[in-house]
């Protein structure tokens, strides 16, 4: 398959077209891979999940999925990947809890781009360590989608990026795999239609985008385990309340940011210093610019009440009203 989408390629908008696409890919993968093993870094995002499900259909246990928990996942996210892929789809899944490796390396590092680089580099190392333990792997599957290809073309033309969004570089030279990229000509909406046709859970297929460095770029400045834990709990409450109030699929991206500052509060008639939790909820088409979702006050009150009562260490909740530009979507 070439890396350029033919102009006359039909958009995948229906389950029937998705089925046809899946069948074609299954046949192509079988022909490409034969009886060899394929390795895949499975984050649980829609792209890698769809690639995993297509490959499971094509080659079953010849696919080896590696899920690296970098300790910066959202609440229950790794557990969910294990539940869907290992328990429901019977995938060959290796789960690596690398939390300590990542958090130890990130300790004291406050500069956002350095945090990103450390996370990206360590991710490669953890993944490569797992790959070296395996025998008979000749292929690497990737959840590359068409916008990634377009972005690389732009990058090659020398356009300057505001942030280094590319999460992972190439693998070390001793790991020389042939690539399998079944969704590289698809746009995101098409990937979702294919994901539904594959029977993946709706919540996984329509999951909001989540950056590769995860909560690492939302726990601002130098990450500490206690502030990261507070961020994770507060974020889970925000997501739960968005789901309860019909906002989960209406709003493009929504999350909590916890900066490294404390303010004075009062709890049980005593001074209570805590971090603020900042709500970010934006709508966009392509993440290049974004507008603010007008969250109903009742939802804001509920979220504030729950976070300040349920999350240890947080004593205020703020709502960020800044569009992109001038702000970026993430704070780092
Ligand atoms: P910004 O903050 O640049 O974000 O307005 C635009 C979109 O990109 C996501 N984002 C990232 N995604 N690795 C990623 O995979 C990153 O380092 C990264 N930084 C930002 C962000 O969540 C938003 O959807």
Boltz pocket constraint, residues with backbone or C-beta under 6 A from the ligand:
constraints:
  - pocket:
      binder: B
      contacts: [[A, 116], [A, 162], [A, 163], [A, 164], [A, 165], [A, 166], [A, 167], [A, 209], [A, 210], [A, 211], [A, 212], [A, 213], [A, 217], [A, 253], [A, 287], [A, 324], [A, 327], [A, 328], [A, 329], [A, 330], [A, 331], [A, 332]]
      max_distance: 6.0
